[in-house]
Amino acid sequence: MQTFELELDRAGALRPSNIEGADELSALYQFINSICPWHFDTPMFLDGRRSREQLEAVRMGQQRVLERYLEFWGC
């Protein structure tokens, strides 16, 4: 990893930790992915292997994630 860091420095590359607002951009990206997670539209996830109770638990868990993001942004 140290070699990688040295090469980034040599190339003058920016890291997320050096970019103002990158943490906010990352949180927004995660929020967008939380609106409709990949598994909500994946046949393998929805093919009947999970009970209604299990699917409801996943949905409720995702709802809590979205509520935390909205609370974070003061919505």
Order of alpha helices (4+ residues) and beta strands (2+ residues): alpha-alpha-alpha-alpha
